[in-house]
Amino acid sequence: MALILLLLLISFLLGSIPNAYLLAKIFYGIDIRYCGSGNPGATNVWRTVGKIPGTLTFLFDVLKGFMPVFISKKIFTEPSLTIPMLAGFCAVAGHIWTPFLKFKGGKGVATGYGVFLGLAPLSAIFSLIVFSVVLLITKYVALGSITASISLPIFLYFFNEPVITKYVSIILAIIVVWRHKSNIKKILNKTED
């Protein structure tokens, strides 16, 4: 039990590392929370600072979700994936509510993608395809993120993944939609970038 609690704590702290904030602050001297959309995430870094730092932020955020799952799967080999899923959830929670930025972090999309890339790669890849198609058609990153998050539980069900991954993916989809509520309003008002 102590090992599980330690793993969950480490997963939360790893997820809490504010990559967007750190990259923008260290290399460009700006506080990303006061630029662009104000969200400390990959999309805002991409738009505000540039494609390379935006891409790096995305990759680091994906790794924050992937690594706790990967490590916990090596330690706990149970087929239900309960502990790796919980570790991944803690990483996403850390990203969204990071204590390093007064509990105001990113929206959890990239880190959540990393979690499911480690748990159910085929479903994650199909979800990424949904994101890409929606982004290509609408040009809205937020809409692509929302649609991909909602489609993920469907793919998990279709590929018969463990039950806990389905339930947690639904919870995360709800959180992602909630975190994008301001974007949804902008899309409806046709003021979204």
Buried (B, 14 or more C-beta within 10 A) or exposed (E): EEEBEEBBEBBBBBBBBBBBBBBBBEEBEBEBBEBBBEBBBBBBBBBBBEEEBBEBBBBBBBBBBBBBBBBBBEEBEEEEBBBBBBBBBBBBBBBBBBEBBEEEBBBBBBBBBBBBBBBBEBBBEBBBEBBEEBBEEBEBBBBBBBBBBBBBBBBBBEEEBBBBBBEBBBEBBEBBBEBBEEBBEBBEEEEBE
